[in-house]
Amino acid sequence: MRFAFGTLTVLPVRLRRWDRAAARGGMLCAPVAGLVIGLAAAALGTLLLLGSGPLLAAVATAAVPAVLTRGLHLDGLADTADGLGSGKPAEDALRIMKQSDIGPFGVITLLFTLLAQVAALSQLYEQSWTRGAAAAVLAAVTARCALTLAARTGVPAARPEGLGAAVAGTVPLRWAVTAGATVTVLAAATGALHGAYEALHAGAAALIALATGEATLRRCRHRFGGITGDVFGAIAETTGVAAVVVLAVG
């Protein structure tokens, strides 16, 4: 749990271990860190919804995860977009991703990702505060569950150093699949509070979001030869935005 919160949030948690066993436990606990982030985002969004309107509530809900992660996942998304868009060999693309500046592919990707997230959340908050809050929590949890799946055995690291190398291949496949199934079932159970259709809708949103994260992982593995910390950020962001968009579309 310390590893999960110490690496995936800015909460003042001191890391005492940085070995493979700690990384395995940390990646399995990643959805729990997502739950805390999602609840914080939902709380602020609901508060602003009651005091202003759905658009400001959506902006605040999207801002909280960025603040609680120091924007690392958004930065990873931008760097990954620059690497993928460069069209260069894996070694050169990885070098581009390590640079501190953000290129045009990264800027465009960040812009449309955040716009989609805010638009979807605004629509959900306009329907009811419970829909907006539930979407915030579901997005945060599924985004971190996608990291659990990305850290499964058989997925290599693209570099010999960094967070990607520390967690790559640490989670047994059956445990990763169990985590994904658990998150999906819990999402459906939460939706069931509003009826059978909402249960199916929430469960489908979780599955589609995780599938989006998996597609991002596969593309990056093919392009870079493995995962990096930036790729983890890209997986989290694409998964989270997919969750809220599916909920809004339904």
TORLO-299210 format. One record per residue (C-alpha): residue in one letter; x negated, y negated, z negated; chain. Coordinates in Angstrom, 1 decimal. Example, Ala and Ser with C-alpha at 12.3 -4.5 7.8 and 13.67 -1.06 7.14 Angstrom:
% TORLO-299210
<node residu="a" px="-12.3" py="4.5" pz="-7.8" chaine="A"/>
<node residu="s" px="-13.7" py="1.1" pz="-7.1" chaine="A"/>
This chain:
% TORLO-299210
<node residu="m" px="0.0" py="0.0" pz="0.0" chaine="A"/>
<node residu="r" px="-2.9" py="-2.4" pz="-0.7" chaine="A"/>
<node residu="f" px="-4.3" py="-1.7" pz="2.7" chaine="A"/>
<node residu="a" px="-1.0" py="-2.4" pz="4.4" chaine="A"/>
<node residu="f" px="-0.4" py="-5.7" pz="2.6" chaine="A"/>
<node residu="g" px="-4.0" py="-6.7" pz="2.6" chaine="A"/>
<node residu="t" px="-4.5" py="-6.3" pz="6.4" chaine="A"/>
<node residu="l" px="-1.0" py="-7.1" pz="7.7" chaine="A"/>
<node residu="t" px="0.0" py="-10.0" pz="5.5" chaine="A"/>
<node residu="v" px="-1.5" py="-13.1" pz="3.8" chaine="A"/>
<node residu="l" px="-0.2" py="-12.0" pz="0.4" chaine="A"/>
<node residu="p" px="-2.9" py="-12.1" pz="-2.2" chaine="A"/>
<node residu="v" px="-3.7" py="-8.3" pz="-2.3" chaine="A"/>
<node residu="r" px="-7.3" py="-7.3" pz="-2.9" chaine="A"/>
<node residu="l" px="-8.5" py="-4.4" pz="-0.7" chaine="A"/>
<node residu="r" px="-10.5" py="-1.9" pz="-2.8" chaine="A"/>
<node residu="r" px="-11.1" py="0.7" pz="-0.1" chaine="A"/>
<node residu="w" px="-11.8" py="0.5" pz="3.6" chaine="A"/>
<node residu="d" px="-12.1" py="4.2" pz="4.5" chaine="A"/>
<node residu="r" px="-10.1" py="6.5" pz="6.8" chaine="A"/>
<node residu="a" px="-7.9" py="7.8" pz="4.0" chaine="A"/>
<node residu="a" px="-6.9" py="4.3" pz="2.9" chaine="A"/>
<node residu="a" px="-6.3" py="3.3" pz="6.5" chaine="A"/>
<node residu="r" px="-4.0" py="6.3" pz="6.9" chaine="A"/>
<node residu="g" px="-2.0" py="5.4" pz="3.9" chaine="A"/>
<node residu="g" px="-1.9" py="1.7" pz="4.9" chaine="A"/>
<node residu="m" px="-0.5" py="2.4" pz="8.4" chaine="A"/>
<node residu="l" px="2.1" py="4.7" pz="6.9" chaine="A"/>
<node residu="c" px="3.1" py="1.9" pz="4.5" chaine="A"/>
<node residu="a" px="3.1" py="-0.7" pz="7.3" chaine="A"/>
<node residu="p" px="7.0" py="-0.6" pz="7.6" chaine="A"/>
<node residu="v" px="7.2" py="-1.5" pz="3.9" chaine="A"/>
<node residu="a" px="5.1" py="-4.6" pz="4.6" chaine="A"/>
<node residu="g" px="7.4" py="-5.4" pz="7.5" chaine="A"/>
<node residu="l" px="10.4" py="-5.1" pz="5.1" chaine="A"/>
<node residu="v" px="9.0" py="-7.7" pz="2.8" chaine="A"/>
<node residu="i" px="8.2" py="-10.0" pz="5.7" chaine="A"/>
<node residu="g" px="11.7" py="-9.5" pz="7.2" chaine="A"/>
<node residu="l" px="13.5" py="-10.2" pz="3.9" chaine="A"/>
<node residu="a" px="11.5" py="-13.4" pz="3.5" chaine="A"/>
<node residu="a" px="12.4" py="-14.5" pz="7.1" chaine="A"/>
<node residu="a" px="16.1" py="-13.5" pz="6.6" chaine="A"/>
<node residu="a" px="16.3" py="-15.4" pz="3.3" chaine="A"/>
<node residu="l" px="14.9" py="-18.7" pz="4.8" chaine="A"/>
<node residu="g" px="17.0" py="-18.3" pz="7.9" chaine="A"/>
<node residu="t" px="20.2" py="-17.8" pz="6.0" chaine="A"/>
<node residu="l" px="19.4" py="-20.8" pz="3.7" chaine="A"/>
<node residu="l" px="18.9" py="-23.1" pz="6.7" chaine="A"/>
<node residu="l" px="22.0" py="-21.7" pz="8.5" chaine="A"/>
<node residu="l" px="24.1" py="-22.7" pz="5.6" chaine="A"/>
<node residu="g" px="22.5" py="-26.2" pz="5.5" chaine="A"/>
<node residu="s" px="22.2" py="-26.9" pz="9.2" chaine="A"/>
<node residu="g" px="22.9" py="-24.6" pz="12.1" chaine="A"/>
<node residu="p" px="21.9" py="-21.4" pz="13.9" chaine="A"/>
<node residu="l" px="19.1" py="-22.9" pz="16.0" chaine="A"/>
<node residu="l" px="17.1" py="-24.2" pz="13.1" chaine="A"/>
<node residu="a" px="17.8" py="-21.0" pz="11.2" chaine="A"/>
<node residu="a" px="16.4" py="-19.0" pz="14.2" chaine="A"/>
<node residu="v" px="13.3" py="-21.2" pz="14.4" chaine="A"/>
<node residu="a" px="12.6" py="-20.7" pz="10.7" chaine="A"/>
<node residu="t" px="13.2" py="-17.0" pz="10.9" chaine="A"/>
<node residu="a" px="10.7" py="-16.7" pz="13.8" chaine="A"/>
<node residu="a" px="8.2" py="-18.9" pz="11.9" chaine="A"/>
<node residu="v" px="8.1" py="-17.0" pz="8.6" chaine="A"/>
<node residu="p" px="6.4" py="-13.8" pz="10.1" chaine="A"/>
<node residu="a" px="3.9" py="-16.0" pz="11.9" chaine="A"/>
<node residu="v" px="3.0" py="-17.8" pz="8.6" chaine="A"/>
<node residu="l" px="2.9" py="-14.6" pz="6.5" chaine="A"/>
<node residu="t" px="0.5" py="-13.0" pz="9.0" chaine="A"/>
<node residu="r" px="-1.6" py="-16.2" pz="9.7" chaine="A"/>
<node residu="g" px="-0.4" py="-15.9" pz="13.3" chaine="A"/>
<node residu="l" px="-2.7" py="-12.9" pz="13.8" chaine="A"/>
<node residu="h" px="-0.1" py="-10.9" pz="15.7" chaine="A"/>
<node residu="l" px="0.7" py="-13.8" pz="18.0" chaine="A"/>
<node residu="d" px="-3.0" py="-14.4" pz="18.6" chaine="A"/>
<node residu="g" px="-3.4" py="-10.7" pz="19.4" chaine="A"/>
<node residu="l" px="-0.5" py="-10.9" pz="21.9" chaine="A"/>
<node residu="a" px="-2.0" py="-13.9" pz="23.6" chaine="A"/>
<node residu="d" px="-5.5" py="-12.3" pz="23.7" chaine="A"/>
<node residu="t" px="-4.1" py="-9.0" pz="25.1" chaine="A"/>
<node residu="a" px="-2.1" py="-10.9" pz="27.7" chaine="A"/>
<node residu="d" px="-5.3" py="-12.7" pz="28.8" chaine="A"/>
<node residu="g" px="-7.1" py="-9.3" pz="29.0" chaine="A"/>
<node residu="l" px="-4.4" py="-7.6" pz="30.9" chaine="A"/>
<node residu="g" px="-3.9" py="-10.5" pz="33.3" chaine="A"/>
<node residu="s" px="-7.6" py="-11.0" pz="34.0" chaine="A"/>
<node residu="g" px="-7.7" py="-8.1" pz="36.4" chaine="A"/>
<node residu="k" px="-11.3" py="-7.3" pz="35.3" chaine="A"/>
<node residu="p" px="-12.8" py="-4.0" pz="34.3" chaine="A"/>
<node residu="a" px="-12.2" py="-2.9" pz="30.7" chaine="A"/>
<node residu="e" px="-15.5" py="-4.1" pz="29.3" chaine="A"/>
<node residu="d" px="-15.1" py="-7.6" pz="30.8" chaine="A"/>
<node residu="a" px="-11.4" py="-7.7" pz="29.7" chaine="A"/>
<node residu="l" px="-12.4" py="-6.8" pz="26.1" chaine="A"/>
<node residu="r" px="-14.9" py="-9.6" pz="26.2" chaine="A"/>
<node residu="i" px="-12.3" py="-12.1" pz="27.3" chaine="A"/>
<node residu="m" px="-10.0" py="-10.9" pz="24.5" chaine="A"/>
<node residu="k" px="-12.7" py="-11.7" pz="21.9" chaine="A"/>
<node residu="q" px="-13.1" py="-15.3" pz="23.0" chaine="A"/>
<node residu="s" px="-11.5" py="-17.9" pz="20.7" chaine="A"/>
<node residu="d" px="-9.7" py="-19.8" pz="23.4" chaine="A"/>
<node residu="i" px="-6.4" py="-18.8" pz="25.0" chaine="A"/>
<node residu="g" px="-6.0" py="-18.6" pz="28.7" chaine="A"/>
<node residu="p" px="-2.9" py="-19.2" pz="30.9" chaine="A"/>
<node residu="f" px="-1.6" py="-15.7" pz="30.6" chaine="A"/>
<node residu="g" px="-1.7" py="-15.9" pz="26.9" chaine="A"/>
<node residu="v" px="0.0" py="-19.3" pz="26.8" chaine="A"/>
<node residu="i" px="2.8" py="-18.2" pz="29.1" chaine="A"/>
<node residu="t" px="3.3" py="-14.9" pz="27.2" chaine="A"/>
<node residu="l" px="3.5" py="-16.7" pz="23.8" chaine="A"/>
<node residu="l" px="5.9" py="-19.3" pz="25.2" chaine="A"/>
<node residu="f" px="8.4" py="-16.8" pz="26.6" chaine="A"/>
<node residu="t" px="8.1" py="-14.4" pz="23.7" chaine="A"/>
<node residu="l" px="8.9" py="-17.1" pz="21.1" chaine="A"/>
<node residu="l" px="11.7" py="-18.6" pz="23.3" chaine="A"/>
<node residu="a" px="13.3" py="-15.2" pz="23.7" chaine="A"/>
<node residu="q" px="13.1" py="-14.5" pz="19.9" chaine="A"/>
<node residu="v" px="14.5" py="-17.9" pz="18.9" chaine="A"/>
<node residu="a" px="17.3" py="-17.6" pz="21.5" chaine="A"/>
<node residu="a" px="18.3" py="-14.2" pz="20.4" chaine="A"/>
<node residu="l" px="18.3" py="-15.0" pz="16.7" chaine="A"/>
<node residu="s" px="20.2" py="-18.2" pz="17.3" chaine="A"/>
<node residu="q" px="23.0" py="-16.2" pz="19.0" chaine="A"/>
<node residu="l" px="23.1" py="-13.7" pz="16.2" chaine="A"/>
<node residu="y" px="23.2" py="-16.3" pz="13.5" chaine="A"/>
<node residu="e" px="26.0" py="-18.1" pz="15.4" chaine="A"/>
<node residu="q" px="28.0" py="-14.9" pz="15.1" chaine="A"/>
<node residu="s" px="27.4" py="-14.5" pz="11.4" chaine="A"/>
<node residu="w" px="24.6" py="-14.9" pz="8.8" chaine="A"/>
<node residu="t" px="24.6" py="-11.1" pz="8.2" chaine="A"/>
<node residu="r" px="23.8" py="-10.4" pz="11.9" chaine="A"/>
<node residu="g" px="21.0" py="-12.8" pz="12.0" chaine="A"/>
<node residu="a" px="19.5" py="-11.7" pz="8.7" chaine="A"/>
<node residu="a" px="19.8" py="-8.0" pz="9.6" chaine="A"/>
<node residu="a" px="18.1" py="-8.7" pz="13.0" chaine="A"/>
<node residu="a" px="15.2" py="-10.4" pz="11.2" chaine="A"/>
<node residu="v" px="14.7" py="-7.4" pz="8.9" chaine="A"/>
<node residu="l" px="15.1" py="-4.9" pz="11.7" chaine="A"/>
<node residu="a" px="12.6" py="-6.7" pz="13.9" chaine="A"/>
<node residu="a" px="10.0" py="-6.9" pz="11.2" chaine="A"/>
<node residu="v" px="10.3" py="-3.3" pz="10.1" chaine="A"/>
<node residu="t" px="10.3" py="-1.8" pz="13.6" chaine="A"/>
<node residu="a" px="7.3" py="-4.0" pz="14.6" chaine="A"/>
<node residu="r" px="5.2" py="-2.6" pz="11.8" chaine="A"/>
<node residu="c" px="6.5" py="0.9" pz="12.4" chaine="A"/>
<node residu="a" px="5.2" py="0.6" pz="15.9" chaine="A"/>
<node residu="l" px="1.8" py="0.1" pz="14.4" chaine="A"/>
<node residu="t" px="2.2" py="3.3" pz="12.5" chaine="A"/>
<node residu="l" px="2.9" py="5.1" pz="15.8" chaine="A"/>
<node residu="a" px="0.0" py="3.4" pz="17.5" chaine="A"/>
<node residu="a" px="-2.4" py="4.6" pz="14.7" chaine="A"/>
<node residu="r" px="-1.5" py="8.3" pz="15.4" chaine="A"/>
<node residu="t" px="-4.1" py="10.9" pz="16.1" chaine="A"/>
<node residu="g" px="-5.1" py="11.1" pz="19.8" chaine="A"/>
<node residu="v" px="-5.1" py="7.3" pz="20.3" chaine="A"/>
<node residu="p" px="-8.7" py="6.1" pz="20.5" chaine="A"/>
<node residu="a" px="-10.3" py="2.8" pz="19.6" chaine="A"/>
<node residu="a" px="-11.5" py="0.6" pz="22.5" chaine="A"/>
<node residu="r" px="-14.4" py="-0.7" pz="20.4" chaine="A"/>
<node residu="p" px="-16.5" py="0.9" pz="17.7" chaine="A"/>
<node residu="e" px="-15.8" py="-2.0" pz="15.3" chaine="A"/>
<node residu="g" px="-12.8" py="-4.0" pz="14.0" chaine="A"/>
<node residu="l" px="-9.4" py="-3.1" pz="12.7" chaine="A"/>
<node residu="g" px="-8.6" py="-1.0" pz="15.7" chaine="A"/>
<node residu="a" px="-11.5" py="1.3" pz="15.1" chaine="A"/>
<node residu="a" px="-10.7" py="1.4" pz="11.3" chaine="A"/>
<node residu="v" px="-7.2" py="2.7" pz="11.8" chaine="A"/>
<node residu="a" px="-7.2" py="4.5" pz="15.2" chaine="A"/>
<node residu="g" px="-6.2" py="8.1" pz="15.0" chaine="A"/>
<node residu="t" px="-5.7" py="8.1" pz="11.2" chaine="A"/>
<node residu="v" px="-2.0" py="9.0" pz="11.1" chaine="A"/>
<node residu="p" px="-1.1" py="12.6" pz="11.9" chaine="A"/>
<node residu="l" px="1.4" py="12.8" pz="14.8" chaine="A"/>
<node residu="r" px="4.1" py="14.4" pz="12.8" chaine="A"/>
<node residu="w" px="3.9" py="11.8" pz="10.1" chaine="A"/>
<node residu="a" px="4.1" py="9.0" pz="12.7" chaine="A"/>
<node residu="v" px="7.1" py="10.6" pz="14.3" chaine="A"/>
<node residu="t" px="8.7" py="11.0" pz="10.9" chaine="A"/>
<node residu="a" px="8.2" py="7.3" pz="10.2" chaine="A"/>
<node residu="g" px="9.8" py="6.3" pz="13.5" chaine="A"/>
<node residu="a" px="12.7" py="8.6" pz="12.9" chaine="A"/>
<node residu="t" px="13.2" py="7.3" pz="9.4" chaine="A"/>
<node residu="v" px="13.2" py="3.7" pz="10.5" chaine="A"/>
<node residu="t" px="15.7" py="4.4" pz="13.3" chaine="A"/>
<node residu="v" px="18.1" py="6.3" pz="10.9" chaine="A"/>
<node residu="l" px="17.9" py="3.5" pz="8.3" chaine="A"/>
<node residu="a" px="18.6" py="0.9" pz="11.0" chaine="A"/>
<node residu="a" px="21.7" py="2.9" pz="12.1" chaine="A"/>
<node residu="a" px="22.8" py="3.3" pz="8.4" chaine="A"/>
<node residu="t" px="22.6" py="-0.4" pz="7.9" chaine="A"/>
<node residu="g" px="24.6" py="-1.1" pz="11.0" chaine="A"/>
<node residu="a" px="27.2" py="1.5" pz="9.8" chaine="A"/>
<node residu="l" px="28.2" py="-1.0" pz="7.1" chaine="A"/>
<node residu="h" px="29.9" py="-2.9" pz="10.0" chaine="A"/>
<node residu="g" px="31.4" py="0.1" pz="11.8" chaine="A"/>
<node residu="a" px="30.4" py="3.0" pz="14.0" chaine="A"/>
<node residu="y" px="29.6" py="0.8" pz="17.0" chaine="A"/>
<node residu="e" px="27.2" py="-1.3" pz="15.0" chaine="A"/>
<node residu="a" px="25.5" py="1.9" pz="13.7" chaine="A"/>
<node residu="l" px="24.9" py="3.0" pz="17.3" chaine="A"/>
<node residu="h" px="23.9" py="-0.5" pz="18.3" chaine="A"/>
<node residu="a" px="21.3" py="-0.9" pz="15.5" chaine="A"/>
<node residu="g" px="19.9" py="2.6" pz="16.0" chaine="A"/>
<node residu="a" px="19.6" py="2.0" pz="19.8" chaine="A"/>
<node residu="a" px="17.9" py="-1.4" pz="19.1" chaine="A"/>
<node residu="a" px="15.3" py="0.4" pz="16.9" chaine="A"/>
<node residu="l" px="14.7" py="3.1" pz="19.4" chaine="A"/>
<node residu="i" px="14.4" py="0.7" pz="22.4" chaine="A"/>
<node residu="a" px="12.1" py="-1.6" pz="20.4" chaine="A"/>
<node residu="l" px="9.8" py="1.3" pz="19.4" chaine="A"/>
<node residu="a" px="9.8" py="2.5" pz="23.0" chaine="A"/>
<node residu="t" px="8.7" py="-1.1" pz="24.1" chaine="A"/>
<node residu="g" px="5.9" py="-0.9" pz="21.6" chaine="A"/>
<node residu="e" px="4.9" py="2.5" pz="23.0" chaine="A"/>
<node residu="a" px="5.0" py="1.2" pz="26.5" chaine="A"/>
<node residu="t" px="2.6" py="-1.7" pz="25.5" chaine="A"/>
<node residu="l" px="0.3" py="0.8" pz="23.8" chaine="A"/>
<node residu="r" px="0.2" py="3.0" pz="26.9" chaine="A"/>
<node residu="r" px="-0.6" py="0.1" pz="29.2" chaine="A"/>
<node residu="c" px="-3.4" py="-1.1" pz="26.9" chaine="A"/>
<node residu="r" px="-4.8" py="2.4" pz="26.6" chaine="A"/>
<node residu="h" px="-4.9" py="2.8" pz="30.3" chaine="A"/>
<node residu="r" px="-6.4" py="-0.7" pz="30.8" chaine="A"/>
<node residu="f" px="-8.9" py="-0.9" pz="27.9" chaine="A"/>
<node residu="g" px="-9.5" py="2.7" pz="27.1" chaine="A"/>
<node residu="g" px="-8.0" py="2.4" pz="23.6" chaine="A"/>
<node residu="i" px="-6.6" py="0.1" pz="21.0" chaine="A"/>
<node residu="t" px="-8.0" py="-3.0" pz="19.2" chaine="A"/>
<node residu="g" px="-6.8" py="-5.4" pz="16.6" chaine="A"/>
<node residu="d" px="-5.5" py="-7.6" pz="19.3" chaine="A"/>
<node residu="v" px="-3.6" py="-4.7" pz="20.9" chaine="A"/>
<node residu="f" px="-2.0" py="-4.0" pz="17.5" chaine="A"/>
<node residu="g" px="-0.8" py="-7.6" pz="17.4" chaine="A"/>
<node residu="a" px="0.6" py="-7.3" pz="20.9" chaine="A"/>
<node residu="i" px="2.5" py="-4.1" pz="20.0" chaine="A"/>
<node residu="a" px="4.0" py="-5.7" pz="16.9" chaine="A"/>
<node residu="e" px="5.2" py="-8.8" pz="18.8" chaine="A"/>
<node residu="t" px="6.7" py="-7.0" pz="21.8" chaine="A"/>
<node residu="t" px="8.4" py="-4.5" pz="19.5" chaine="A"/>
<node residu="g" px="9.9" py="-7.2" pz="17.3" chaine="A"/>
<node residu="v" px="11.2" py="-9.4" pz="20.1" chaine="A"/>
<node residu="a" px="12.7" py="-6.3" pz="21.9" chaine="A"/>
<node residu="a" px="14.6" py="-5.5" pz="18.7" chaine="A"/>
<node residu="v" px="16.3" py="-8.9" pz="18.4" chaine="A"/>
<node residu="v" px="17.0" py="-9.1" pz="22.1" chaine="A"/>
<node residu="v" px="18.8" py="-5.8" pz="22.2" chaine="A"/>
<node residu="l" px="20.8" py="-6.8" pz="19.2" chaine="A"/>
<node residu="a" px="21.8" py="-10.0" pz="20.8" chaine="A"/>
<node residu="v" px="22.6" py="-8.5" pz="24.2" chaine="A"/>
<node residu="g" px="25.0" py="-6.0" pz="22.7" chaine="A"/>
